[in-house]
């Protein structure tokens, strides 16, 4: 039986929500092994001069505990 754990990670990007999600996964992968899935819990954006200037994601990352 596998034991899974979930952590919550916040990340941002000036390009897109997808890029912010990839950054969250890259950062988590540096210290967490056996990542199984990533769930985008929330997306938001910051606005400057009437245009989006930043993308933010709140993700949940599931990994297997050894």
C-alpha positions, 0 to 999 in steps of 0.5 A, spaced: 500 500 500 502 506 498 502 512 502 501 519 499 502 526 501 499 533 498 503 539 499 500 546 497 505 550 492 504 558 490 508 560 484 508 566 479 510 567 472 510 573 467 508 569 461 502 564 463 498 560 468 502 554 465 509 557 466 507 558 473 505 551 474 511 548 471 515 553 475 511 550 481 513 543 479 520 544 478 521 548 484 518 542 488 522 537 484 528 539 487 526 537 494 520 532 493 521 525 490 516 521 487 511 526 485 505 523 482 500 529 480 499 536 480 492 539 481 491 546 479 487 549 485 486 556 484 489 561 478 489 569 479 493 574 475 495 581 477 494 587 472 498 593 471 495 599 466 489 595 464 493 589 462 495 582 465 502 583 468 503 577 472 500 570 472 499 566 479 497 559 481 496 555 487 497 548 486 497 541 490 502 536 489 501 529 490 507 525 492 509 518 494 512 517 501 517 512 502 
